[in-house]
Amino acid sequence: MEFSSDPVVRIKNASIFQEHHTVLKGLNLHIDKGEFVFLVGRTGSGKSSLLKTLYADLPLRLGEASVCGYAIRNIKKKEIPFLRRKIGIVFQDFQLFFDRNVSENLKFVMKATGWKDKAQIKKRLAEVLMRVGLGSVANKMPHQLSGGEQQRIVIARALINEPLIMLADEPTGNLDPDVADGIFKLFLEINTSGTAVLMATHNHNLVMNHSYRILKCDQNNLLDSNKEKFDLSAGMFN
């Protein structure tokens, strides 16, 4: 993993829009290398829109932002794949190909991000599956795996290119509490190895039981626990 003292995410005087609707305004934020940050707020408050902006799925029309050294405002289409090689993206709904086995799912992403050497592909595929505790499932189809195992495959996929930051959108939202706890511990292990994590979550207990920095989307604003105190009652996680 590359070393740099620069923040992996830096946002300055930015606003995020969905079509003509302002979702978040006046954003000023940085996330440092190796930092773990929770992103909370009610459904529709802007969590997913912020994450989509960071991986250039939603255009940034006002303000400045850089992610892993890439300027997001007006980023060229041809640059986006290079940006995403430095980002691990984990979705709540897995987004696996159910007509391909685990190995083929991972190889699809590897080839799409520039991997060509078959021996290196095989070696890295084995490494990331071992990393998430599923070294023996390469030839299984997604439907043969539990929900927790499928999410571990998604995390393995996100780890392929040794990302500087993991962006996780409700990664435990569809899982039973015990399974969700195991997934969260995996994110902690990834973070301990030096990868920054920005995790959107509705899990009140998860946030309250860990003393990490919290960003809260609230009434078009992004509040930061490093700068201010704010309400974290369970109701605001709905």
N, C-alpha and C positions, 0 to 999 in steps of 0.2 A: 504493500500500500504506500502511496506517495506521502512524503512528509511536507507539510506546509503549516505555517503558523496562522495563515489567513482563515477566517471563518468559512465553513463549508456552505453556509447560507448567509447572505447579507441582503436586506431589503431596506430601501430608503424612499420615504415619501410616496409610497405606492398605494394604489387602490385597485381592488379586484371587482370585475363586473361579470354578470351573467347576462348577455345581450345588453339591454339598456338599464338593467337593475344593478345598483351598487350593493355588493355583498359585504365587502370590507373596505374601510377607508383609512387613510393616514397611517399606513403600516411602516414602522421602523423597527427592524429586528435583525439580530444575528444569532446564528447557532454555530458554536465552535466545534472543531474536530473532537470526536470522542464524547460529545455531550449527549445526555438522554433527556428528552423533552416530551411531556404529555401535551396533547392538543385536545381541548374539551369545549363543550358548548352544546346547546340544544340542537336537535335535528333541523337542518336548514339554516344554521347560523354562519356557515362559511368554511367549515373544516375541510370538506372534500374539495371545495373550490380553491382553497389555499394550496393543498397538496397538488392538485392538477396544475396550478400555475407553476409550482416549483419544478415539475417534470415536463413543463412546456406542452401540456395537453390543452390548457386554457391560456389564451394570449394575455400578456400583461400590457395594458393600454395606457397606464398612467403610473409614473414613477420608475424607479430603477430596482433591479434585483440581479444578484449573481448567485449561481449554484454550482459548486465544484469548479469554480473558475470560469464558468460560462455566463455571459450576460443574457438574461432571459428576455428583456425587452427587445422586440424585433429580432429575435433569434432566427437565423436562416433555417429553412426546413432541412437542409442537408447536414446541419450541425446537431440536430436533435438526437439522432442515434448515438453520437459521440457523448453528448450530455448524459444520456440514459445508461451508457456503459459505466458511469461513475455513480449511479444511483440504483439502489435496490428498491423495488416497488412491490408492496404486499397488499393485496386486496382482500376484502371480507369475503367475496364470493368466489375466490380461488382463481377463476379464469383459466382453468386447465382445458386441454383438448381431450375430450373423453373418448375419442376414437383412436388415441395413440397411448402407448404405454409410458411409464414414468421417464424412461431413458429418452424416448422420442420427444417428449414434452421439453425436456431440458436441452436436448440437442437442437431443437428448433430455435430456442432463444440464443444458444451459443453461435449457431451459424448466422443468425440475424445480426449478431453483434461482432462478427468478424473472425470467429474461430474457424480454422481450416484444417489444421493438422489433426488427423484422426487419433493418433496416439495421445496428443495433448488433450483432446476432447474427452477421450475415455478416462484419462487420469483425473481431470478436473471434475468430471461427472461423479466419479467414485468419491472424490474428496468432499464434495458438497453434500452428498447423500450421507456419508459418515458423519459429517458435521452436525446434521440435524437428527442423527440417530436412526436412520433408515437405510443402512448400507445394503440391505438384502432385497429391496423392492424394485430395482431398476426395470425388471421385466413385467411388473404388475400393471394392470390397467387402473386408472383412477377410481373406477367404481368398485374395485376390490379393496380399496383403502377406506378407513374411517375418516370422519371429518377432520379430526386432529392430525391424522397422517397426511391427508391432502394439504392441509395448511402448512405442514412441515415441508412438503414438496414445493409449495409456493415460496417458502423462505429459502429453500435450497436454490431454486431458480433465481431468486433475487441476489443470492450470494455469489453467483458464478463469476462475475467480473470484479470481485473484491471491492465493493462500493465504498465510497467515502461516507455515504449517509444512506440509511434505510428510511423510506417513507412508508408508513404502515397505516392503512385506512381501516379502522375497526377490525384488526386481525383476529380478535377473540370473540367477535360479536355473535357468531353463529355456533359457538362451541359450548359444551357443558362446562360448568365451573372448574372441575378438576382438570379437564383437558386444556381449558383456557390458561390455567395456572402453569402448566407445562410449557405452553407456547410462549407465555410471558417470560418464563425463566430462560428460554432459548434466546429471546431478544436481549436479555440481560447479559448472557454469555457473549453474544455478538458484540454488544456495546463494550464489554470489558476488553475485548480484543482490539478496540480502537475505532470502531465504526460508530459514527453518530447515529442516533435514532430519533425520529420525530413520529410519535404514535398518536393518532387520533383515536379516542375511545369514549364510550358511554359508560364504562365500568367504574362506578363511583368508588367501590372498595379498592380497586386496583390503584387508583390515584391517591386515595387517602392513606393507603398502607405503605406508600413509598415516597420518599422526600425528594423527588426530582422536580425540576423546574416545570411550571405549568403555563401554557398559553391558553387563554379563554376567549373564544369568539362570543361577543355579546353586543347586540344592537349595533351591528356594522363596525364595531371596534375590536381590536385585538389587545387584550390585557395580558400583562406579563408579570408573573409572580416574582421575578427578579427586581421589578421596579415598583410594584404596588400590591397591596392586599385586596383580595376580593372574595366574594361569596362562593363557596364550593358546596352548597347544600345539594342533596341528592336530586332535587327536582330539576336543577339546571342541566342534568345529564340526559333528560328525556328527549 
